[in-house]
Amino acid sequence: MKINDKYDPGFYRAHESRYERMQYRRCGNSGLLLPLLSVGLWHNFGHTNDLEVGRSILRTSFDNGITHFDLANNYGPPYGAAEENFGRLYRQDWKPYRDELILSTKAGWDMWPGPYGTLGSRKYLIASLDQSLKRMGVEYVDIFYHHRPDPDTPLEETMAALDHIVRQGKALYVGISQYKPAETERAANILRSLGTPLLIHQPRYSMFDRWVEGGLLDVLEKEGVGAIAFSPLEQGILTDKYLKGLPKNSRLLKDGRYLKKETLTPELLEKVRNLNEVAKQRGQTLAQMAIAWLLKDPRITTVLVGASSPKQMLDNIGTLKNLHFSQAELKEIAKWI
């Protein structure tokens, strides 16, 4: 076997200049630096996907300085598949680089039948992480998140479980996802009192979904907590892919769980068309501009991007060539969001 064959498992050698190709930001008040782009395994890493394509996406990411790989217990399909597939790739490619990786996973959504396989109880969170570690084949994750608020479990119990997980050595840091501002402030205060600071919040955030601007970002800044924005392209709406109709390989046609055809109204597509023109004037694709627009706020530590191919990941990385916005550009963008 040739050791430079990029598809030979076990013979991956990361690019020597990978850290010169990426920019990093400090995560809140912590000592942890995260790449401006992180790679999510929400889509394209299930058992229905080609694992060699997934391998190539992750290699391309790391070769360009993306050190953060983000998973969750129920990413698939089926549930657990993304962690299992990552575990296979980790054993073959990534084990020598473990100390250069930030691995994260989550629990909070439905994972297994019955009352103990969802939400935010101590029992569920600890059991779920144990299962995730086995699927991934690692001794610990760098960040473990509570994936969504639980209206029935006391927040003190959920945060105490996160603290316990850190003290067990099964996670180095903890985070939360989709918590509202007041919930986030409470969670941060409880964790601080326990001695395990809240590292990061993972909210949904894009040009078309700006709920975090209604107080959450202010809370994160006040509490010294980082932010990682997910769904920055609004499930593909903030690209040019739908401006000429529905592509045959569109996720919308293959999987309508997250984006409905009726969402693409003429009014929405007109906004996208105008934003696309602004992006062209900046020398970017619309997707690149949408990611850069999030990163213009220093409170956003990193943006979580997905990809269905190495080329798409390289396009995402190309965002970093132009992160500056003029006041005129921001004013024009504001007309359409």
C-alpha positions as a Markdown table, in Angstrom:
| # | Residue | x | y | z |
|---|---|---|---|---|
| 1 | Met | 0.0 | 0.0 | 0.0 |
| 2 | Lys | 1.1 | 3.5 | -0.7 |
| 3 | Ile | 1.1 | 5.6 | 2.5 |
| 4 | Asn | 0.0 | 8.7 | 0.6 |
| 5 | Asp | -3.2 | 7.1 | -0.7 |
| 6 | Lys | -5.8 | 9.3 | 0.8 |
| 7 | Tyr | -8.3 | 6.5 | 1.0 |
| 8 | Asp | -6.1 | 3.9 | 2.7 |
| 9 | Pro | -7.4 | 3.6 | 6.3 |
| 10 | Gly | -4.6 | 4.0 | 8.8 |
| 11 | Phe | -2.2 | 5.9 | 6.6 |
| 12 | Tyr | -3.6 | 9.4 | 7.0 |
| 13 | Arg | -0.9 | 12.0 | 7.6 |
| 14 | Ala | -2.3 | 15.5 | 8.5 |
| 15 | His | -1.1 | 18.4 | 6.5 |
| 16 | Glu | 1.9 | 20.0 | 8.2 |
| 17 | Ser | 0.7 | 23.6 | 7.6 |
| 18 | Arg | -2.8 | 23.0 | 8.9 |
| 19 | Tyr | -2.6 | 25.5 | 11.7 |
| 20 | Glu | -1.5 | 28.2 | 9.4 |
| 21 | Arg | -4.7 | 27.8 | 7.4 |
| 22 | Met | -7.2 | 28.6 | 10.2 |
| 23 | Gln | -8.0 | 31.4 | 12.6 |
| 24 | Tyr | -9.0 | 30.7 | 16.2 |
| 25 | Arg | -11.0 | 32.5 | 18.9 |
| 26 | Arg | -11.0 | 32.1 | 22.7 |
| 27 | Cys | -14.2 | 30.5 | 23.9 |
| 28 | Gly | -15.7 | 32.9 | 26.4 |
| 29 | Asn | -13.4 | 33.5 | 29.4 |
| 30 | Ser | -11.9 | 30.0 | 29.2 |
| 31 | Gly | -8.4 | 29.0 | 28.1 |
| 32 | Leu | -9.8 | 27.0 | 25.1 |
| 33 | Leu | -9.3 | 28.3 | 21.5 |
| 34 | Leu | -11.7 | 27.0 | 18.9 |
| 35 | Pro | -11.4 | 27.3 | 15.1 |
| 36 | Leu | -13.7 | 29.9 | 13.5 |
| 37 | Leu | -15.3 | 27.0 | 11.7 |
| 38 | Ser | -16.3 | 23.7 | 13.3 |
| 39 | Val | -17.5 | 20.7 | 11.5 |
| 40 | Gly | -20.9 | 19.1 | 12.4 |
| 41 | Leu | -21.8 | 15.4 | 11.8 |
| 42 | Trp | -25.5 | 16.0 | 12.1 |
| 43 | His | -26.0 | 15.0 | 8.4 |
| 44 | Asn | -24.0 | 12.8 | 6.0 |
| 45 | Phe | -22.5 | 10.5 | 8.6 |
| 46 | Gly | -25.3 | 8.0 | 9.1 |
| 47 | His | -25.4 | 4.3 | 8.1 |
| 48 | Thr | -27.1 | 5.4 | 4.8 |
| 49 | Asn | -24.1 | 7.5 | 3.8 |
| 50 | Asp | -20.8 | 6.6 | 2.2 |
| 51 | Leu | -18.3 | 6.5 | 5.0 |
| 52 | Glu | -15.4 | 7.1 | 2.6 |
| 53 | Val | -17.0 | 10.5 | 1.7 |
| 54 | Gly | -17.3 | 11.2 | 5.4 |
| 55 | Arg | -13.6 | 10.3 | 5.9 |
| 56 | Ser | -12.6 | 12.6 | 3.1 |
| 57 | Ile | -14.7 | 15.5 | 4.6 |
| 58 | Leu | -13.0 | 15.1 | 8.0 |
| 59 | Arg | -9.5 | 14.8 | 6.6 |
| 60 | Thr | -10.1 | 18.0 | 4.5 |
| 61 | Ser | -11.4 | 19.8 | 7.6 |
| 62 | Phe | -8.4 | 18.8 | 9.8 |
| 63 | Asp | -5.9 | 19.5 | 7.0 |
| 64 | Asn | -7.2 | 23.1 | 7.0 |
| 65 | Gly | -7.0 | 23.5 | 10.8 |
| 66 | Ile | -10.6 | 22.6 | 11.8 |
| 67 | Thr | -10.0 | 20.8 | 15.1 |
| 68 | His | -13.5 | 20.7 | 16.4 |
| 69 | Phe | -15.8 | 17.8 | 15.4 |
| 70 | Asp | -19.3 | 18.0 | 16.8 |
| 71 | Leu | -21.7 | 15.1 | 17.3 |
| 72 | Ala | -24.7 | 14.1 | 19.4 |
| 73 | Asn | -26.1 | 10.8 | 20.6 |
| 74 | Asn | -29.0 | 10.6 | 18.2 |
| 75 | Tyr | -27.2 | 11.8 | 15.0 |
| 76 | Gly | -27.7 | 9.3 | 12.2 |
| 77 | Pro | -29.8 | 7.7 | 10.9 |
| 78 | Pro | -30.3 | 5.5 | 12.8 |
| 79 | Tyr | -29.7 | 7.0 | 16.3 |
| 80 | Gly | -26.1 | 6.6 | 17.3 |
| 81 | Ala | -24.8 | 6.0 | 13.7 |
| 82 | Ala | -22.8 | 9.2 | 13.4 |
| 83 | Glu | -20.9 | 8.4 | 16.6 |
| 84 | Glu | -20.4 | 4.8 | 15.5 |
| 85 | Asn | -19.1 | 5.9 | 12.1 |
| 86 | Phe | -16.9 | 8.5 | 13.7 |
| 87 | Gly | -15.5 | 5.8 | 16.0 |
| 88 | Arg | -14.5 | 3.7 | 13.0 |
| 89 | Leu | -12.8 | 6.7 | 11.4 |
| 90 | Tyr | -11.2 | 7.6 | 14.7 |
| 91 | Arg | -9.6 | 4.2 | 15.1 |
| 92 | Gln | -8.2 | 4.3 | 11.5 |
| 93 | Asp | -7.2 | 8.0 | 11.1 |
| 94 | Trp | -7.6 | 10.1 | 14.2 |
| 95 | Lys | -6.2 | 8.2 | 17.2 |
| 96 | Pro | -2.7 | 9.6 | 16.8 |
| 97 | Tyr | -4.2 | 13.1 | 16.8 |
| 98 | Arg | -6.5 | 12.9 | 19.8 |
| 99 | Asp | -4.7 | 15.6 | 21.7 |
| 100 | Glu | -5.2 | 18.0 | 18.8 |
| 101 | Leu | -8.9 | 17.4 | 18.5 |
| 102 | Ile | -11.9 | 18.9 | 20.2 |
| 103 | Leu | -14.6 | 16.3 | 20.3 |
| 104 | Ser | -18.1 | 17.1 | 21.5 |
| 105 | Thr | -21.3 | 15.2 | 21.9 |
| 106 | Lys | -24.8 | 15.9 | 23.4 |
| 107 | Ala | -27.8 | 14.4 | 25.0 |
| 108 | Gly | -31.3 | 15.7 | 25.5 |
| 109 | Trp | -33.4 | 14.6 | 22.6 |
| 110 | Asp | -35.0 | 11.1 | 22.3 |
| 111 | Met | -32.5 | 8.4 | 22.2 |
| 112 | Trp | -34.0 | 5.1 | 23.5 |
| 113 | Pro | -37.5 | 4.0 | 24.5 |
| 114 | Gly | -39.0 | 4.6 | 27.9 |
| 115 | Pro | -38.8 | 7.5 | 30.4 |
| 116 | Tyr | -35.0 | 7.4 | 30.9 |
| 117 | Gly | -33.9 | 7.9 | 27.3 |
| 118 | Thr | -34.7 | 11.6 | 26.8 |
| 119 | Leu | -34.7 | 15.1 | 28.3 |
| 120 | Gly | -32.4 | 16.1 | 31.2 |
| 121 | Ser | -32.4 | 13.7 | 34.2 |
| 122 | Arg | -29.2 | 12.8 | 35.8 |
| 123 | Lys | -29.8 | 9.1 | 34.9 |
| 124 | Tyr | -30.3 | 9.9 | 31.2 |
| 125 | Leu | -27.3 | 12.2 | 30.8 |
| 126 | Ile | -24.8 | 10.0 | 32.5 |
| 127 | Ala | -26.0 | 6.8 | 30.8 |
| 128 | Ser | -26.1 | 8.5 | 27.4 |
| 129 | Leu | -22.5 | 9.8 | 27.6 |
| 130 | Asp | -21.3 | 6.3 | 28.6 |
| 131 | Gln | -22.9 | 4.9 | 25.5 |
| 132 | Ser | -21.5 | 7.7 | 23.3 |
| 133 | Leu | -18.0 | 7.1 | 24.6 |
| 134 | Lys | -18.3 | 3.4 | 23.7 |
| 135 | Arg | -19.6 | 4.2 | 20.2 |
| 136 | Met | -16.8 | 6.7 | 19.5 |
| 137 | Gly | -14.1 | 4.6 | 21.1 |
| 138 | Val | -12.7 | 7.4 | 23.2 |
| 139 | Glu | -12.1 | 7.8 | 27.0 |
| 140 | Tyr | -13.5 | 11.3 | 27.2 |
| 141 | Val | -15.0 | 14.1 | 25.1 |
| 142 | Asp | -13.8 | 17.6 | 25.3 |
| 143 | Ile | -17.3 | 19.1 | 25.5 |
| 144 | Phe | -20.5 | 17.5 | 26.6 |
| 145 | Tyr | -23.8 | 19.4 | 26.0 |
| 146 | His | -27.3 | 19.2 | 27.4 |
| 147 | His | -29.0 | 19.4 | 24.0 |
| 148 | Arg | -32.2 | 21.2 | 25.0 |
| 149 | Pro | -33.9 | 22.6 | 28.1 |
| 150 | Asp | -36.1 | 20.1 | 30.1 |
| 151 | Pro | -39.2 | 21.8 | 31.5 |
| 152 | Asp | -39.8 | 19.1 | 34.1 |
| 153 | Thr | -36.4 | 18.2 | 35.6 |
| 154 | Pro | -35.0 | 20.8 | 38.0 |
| 155 | Leu | -32.2 | 22.7 | 36.4 |
| 156 | Glu | -30.1 | 22.0 | 39.5 |
| 157 | Glu | -30.3 | 18.3 | 38.8 |
| 158 | Thr | -29.3 | 18.7 | 35.1 |
| 159 | Met | -26.4 | 21.0 | 35.9 |
| 160 | Ala | -25.2 | 18.8 | 38.8 |
| 161 | Ala | -25.1 | 15.9 | 36.3 |
| 162 | Leu | -22.9 | 17.9 | 34.0 |
| 163 | Asp | -20.6 | 18.8 | 36.9 |
| 164 | His | -20.4 | 15.1 | 37.9 |
| 165 | Ile | -19.5 | 14.1 | 34.4 |
| 166 | Val | -16.5 | 16.5 | 34.4 |
| 167 | Arg | -15.4 | 15.3 | 37.8 |
| 168 | Gln | -15.5 | 11.7 | 36.5 |
| 169 | Gly | -13.1 | 12.7 | 33.7 |
| 170 | Lys | -15.6 | 11.8 | 31.0 |
| 171 | Ala | -15.7 | 15.4 | 29.7 |
| 172 | Leu | -13.3 | 18.3 | 30.0 |
| 173 | Tyr | -15.9 | 21.1 | 29.6 |
| 174 | Val | -19.7 | 21.3 | 29.5 |
| 175 | Gly | -22.2 | 23.3 | 27.3 |
| 176 | Ile | -25.9 | 23.8 | 26.7 |
| 177 | Ser | -27.9 | 24.2 | 23.5 |
| 178 | Gln | -31.0 | 26.2 | 22.7 |
| 179 | Tyr | -31.5 | 27.5 | 26.3 |
| 180 | Lys | -33.2 | 30.9 | 26.4 |
| 181 | Pro | -31.4 | 33.9 | 28.0 |
| 182 | Ala | -32.9 | 33.5 | 31.5 |
| 183 | Glu | -32.3 | 29.8 | 31.5 |
| 184 | Thr | -28.8 | 30.3 | 30.4 |
| 185 | Glu | -28.0 | 32.8 | 33.1 |
| 186 | Arg | -29.4 | 30.4 | 35.7 |
| 187 | Ala | -27.5 | 27.4 | 34.3 |
| 188 | Ala | -24.2 | 29.4 | 34.3 |
| 189 | Asn | -24.7 | 30.5 | 37.9 |
| 190 | Ile | -25.5 | 26.9 | 39.1 |
| 191 | Leu | -22.5 | 25.5 | 37.3 |
| 192 | Arg | -20.2 | 28.3 | 38.7 |
| 193 | Ser | -21.4 | 27.5 | 42.2 |
| 194 | Leu | -20.5 | 23.8 | 41.6 |
| 195 | Gly | -17.0 | 24.7 | 40.3 |
| 196 | Thr | -17.5 | 23.7 | 36.7 |
| 197 | Pro | -17.9 | 26.8 | 34.6 |
| 198 | Leu | -20.3 | 26.8 | 31.6 |
| 199 | Leu | -18.0 | 26.8 | 28.6 |
| 200 | Ile | -20.3 | 27.3 | 25.6 |
| 201 | His | -23.8 | 27.6 | 24.3 |
| 202 | Gln | -24.9 | 26.2 | 21.0 |
| 203 | Pro | -27.8 | 28.2 | 19.6 |
| 204 | Arg | -29.5 | 28.0 | 16.2 |
| 205 | Tyr | -28.5 | 31.3 | 14.5 |
| 206 | Ser | -28.6 | 32.6 | 10.9 |
| 207 | Met | -29.5 | 35.7 | 9.0 |
| 208 | Phe | -33.1 | 34.4 | 8.9 |
| 209 | Asp | -33.2 | 33.1 | 12.5 |
| 210 | Arg | -31.9 | 35.9 | 14.8 |
| 211 | Trp | -33.6 | 35.0 | 18.1 |
| 212 | Val | -30.2 | 35.1 | 19.9 |
| 213 | Glu | -30.0 | 38.8 | 19.4 |
| 214 | Gly | -33.0 | 39.2 | 21.8 |
| 215 | Gly | -30.8 | 38.9 | 24.9 |
| 216 | Leu | -28.9 | 35.6 | 24.7 |
| 217 | Leu | -25.7 | 37.1 | 23.2 |
| 218 | Asp | -25.7 | 39.7 | 26.0 |
| 219 | Val | -26.0 | 37.0 | 28.6 |
| 220 | Leu | -23.2 | 35.0 | 27.1 |
| 221 | Glu | -21.0 | 38.1 | 27.1 |
| 222 | Lys | -21.8 | 38.9 | 30.7 |
| 223 | Glu | -21.2 | 35.4 | 31.9 |
| 224 | Gly | -18.1 | 34.8 | 29.9 |
| 225 | Val | -19.6 | 32.0 | 27.9 |
| 226 | Gly | -18.7 | 31.2 | 24.3 |
| 227 | Ala | -21.1 | 30.6 | 21.4 |
| 228 | Ile | -21.2 | 28.1 | 18.5 |
| 229 | Ala | -23.9 | 28.9 | 16.0 |
| 230 | Phe | -25.6 | 26.0 | 14.2 |
| 231 | Ser | -27.7 | 26.0 | 11.0 |
| 232 | Pro | -25.9 | 29.1 | 9.7 |
| 233 | Leu | -27.3 | 28.5 | 6.2 |
| 234 | Glu | -30.9 | 27.9 | 7.4 |
| 235 | Gln | -30.9 | 24.3 | 6.0 |
| 236 | Gly | -29.6 | 25.5 | 2.6 |
| 237 | Ile | -31.9 | 28.4 | 2.1 |
| 238 | Leu | -29.0 | 30.8 | 2.5 |
| 239 | Thr | -27.3 | 29.5 | -0.6 |
| 240 | Asp | -28.0 | 29.9 | -4.3 |
| 241 | Lys | -29.2 | 26.3 | -4.7 |
| 242 | Tyr | -32.9 | 27.1 | -4.7 |
| 243 | Leu | -32.8 | 30.2 | -6.9 |
| 244 | Lys | -33.4 | 28.1 | -10.1 |
| 245 | Gly | -35.8 | 25.5 | -8.7 |
| 246 | Leu | -35.3 | 22.4 | -6.7 |
| 247 | Pro | -32.1 | 20.4 | -7.4 |
| 248 | Lys | -32.6 | 16.7 | -7.9 |
| 249 | Asn | -30.1 | 15.9 | -5.1 |
| 250 | Ser | -31.6 | 18.4 | -2.7 |
| 251 | Arg | -32.0 | 17.3 | 0.9 |
| 252 | Leu | -35.4 | 19.0 | 0.8 |
| 253 | Leu | -36.5 | 16.3 | -1.7 |
| 254 | Lys | -34.7 | 13.4 | 0.1 |
| 255 | Asp | -35.5 | 14.4 | 3.7 |
| 256 | Gly | -38.3 | 16.9 | 4.4 |
| 257 | Arg | -37.9 | 16.8 | 8.2 |
| 258 | Tyr | -36.0 | 20.1 | 8.5 |
| 259 | Leu | -37.0 | 22.1 | 5.4 |
| 260 | Lys | -40.4 | 22.0 | 3.8 |
| 261 | Lys | -41.1 | 22.8 | 0.1 |
| 262 | Glu | -43.8 | 25.4 | 1.1 |
| 263 | Thr | -41.1 | 27.3 | 3.1 |
| 264 | Leu | -39.6 | 28.5 | -0.2 |
| 265 | Thr | -42.1 | 31.2 | -0.9 |
| 266 | Pro | -41.6 | 33.8 | -3.7 |
| 267 | Glu | -41.0 | 36.5 | -1.0 |
| 268 | Leu | -38.3 | 34.4 | 0.7 |
| 269 | Leu | -36.6 | 33.6 | -2.6 |
| 270 | Glu | -36.6 | 37.3 | -3.5 |
| 271 | Lys | -34.7 | 38.0 | -0.3 |
| 272 | Val | -32.2 | 35.3 | -1.0 |
| 273 | Arg | -31.8 | 36.6 | -4.6 |
| 274 | Asn | -30.9 | 40.1 | -3.3 |
| 275 | Leu | -28.5 | 38.7 | -0.6 |
| 276 | Asn | -26.9 | 36.6 | -3.3 |
| 277 | Glu | -26.2 | 39.8 | -5.3 |
| 278 | Val | -24.5 | 41.4 | -2.2 |
| 279 | Ala | -22.4 | 38.3 | -1.8 |
| 280 | Lys | -21.3 | 38.4 | -5.5 |
| 281 | Gln | -20.2 | 42.0 | -5.0 |
| 282 | Arg | -18.1 | 40.9 | -2.1 |
| 283 | Gly | -16.5 | 38.1 | -4.1 |
| 284 | Gln | -18.2 | 35.4 | -2.1 |
| 285 | Thr | -20.9 | 32.8 | -2.4 |
| 286 | Leu | -24.0 | 33.5 | -0.5 |
| 287 | Ala | -23.1 | 30.6 | 1.9 |
| 288 | Gln | -19.8 | 32.2 | 2.6 |
| 289 | Met | -21.3 | 35.6 | 3.3 |
| 290 | Ala | -23.9 | 34.1 | 5.6 |
| 291 | Ile | -21.2 | 32.4 | 7.7 |
| 292 | Ala | -19.0 | 35.6 | 7.7 |
| 293 | Trp | -22.0 | 37.7 | 8.8 |
| 294 | Leu | -22.2 | 35.5 | 11.9 |
| 295 | Leu | -18.5 | 35.8 | 12.6 |
| 296 | Lys | -18.6 | 39.6 | 12.5 |
| 297 | Asp | -19.8 | 39.4 | 16.1 |
| 298 | Pro | -16.9 | 38.6 | 18.4 |
| 299 | Arg | -19.3 | 36.9 | 20.8 |
| 300 | Ile | -19.7 | 34.1 | 18.2 |
| 301 | Thr | -16.7 | 31.9 | 18.9 |
| 302 | Thr | -17.2 | 29.5 | 16.0 |
| 303 | Val | -19.8 | 28.6 | 13.4 |
| 304 | Leu | -20.8 | 25.0 | 12.9 |
| 305 | Val | -20.8 | 23.9 | 9.3 |
| 306 | Gly | -21.7 | 20.7 | 7.6 |
| 307 | Ala | -20.7 | 19.4 | 4.2 |
| 308 | Ser | -21.7 | 16.6 | 1.8 |
| 309 | Ser | -18.4 | 16.6 | 0.0 |
| 310 | Pro | -14.8 | 17.8 | 0.5 |
| 311 | Lys | -15.4 | 20.5 | -2.1 |
| 312 | Gln | -18.2 | 21.9 | -0.1 |
| 313 | Met | -16.1 | 21.9 | 3.0 |
| 314 | Leu | -13.4 | 23.8 | 1.1 |
| 315 | Asp | -16.0 | 26.3 | 0.0 |
| 316 | Asn | -17.0 | 26.8 | 3.7 |
| 317 | Ile | -13.3 | 27.3 | 4.6 |
| 318 | Gly | -13.1 | 29.9 | 1.8 |
| 319 | Thr | -15.3 | 32.1 | 3.9 |
| 320 | Leu | -12.2 | 33.2 | 5.9 |
| 321 | Lys | -10.8 | 35.0 | 2.9 |
| 322 | Asn | -13.2 | 37.9 | 3.6 |
| 323 | Leu | -14.7 | 38.4 | 7.0 |
| 324 | His | -14.9 | 42.2 | 6.8 |
| 325 | Phe | -18.1 | 44.1 | 6.1 |
| 326 | Ser | -18.4 | 47.7 | 5.2 |
| 327 | Gln | -21.2 | 49.8 | 6.7 |
| 328 | Ala | -22.8 | 50.0 | 3.2 |
| 329 | Glu | -22.8 | 46.2 | 2.9 |
| 330 | Leu | -24.3 | 45.8 | 6.4 |
| 331 | Lys | -27.0 | 48.3 | 5.5 |
| 332 | Glu | -27.9 | 46.6 | 2.3 |
| 333 | Ile | -28.0 | 43.2 | 4.0 |
| 334 | Ala | -30.3 | 44.5 | 6.7 |
| 335 | Lys | -32.9 | 45.3 | 4.0 |
| 336 | Trp | -33.3 | 41.6 | 3.3 |
| 337 | Ile | -33.1 | 39.9 | 6.7 |
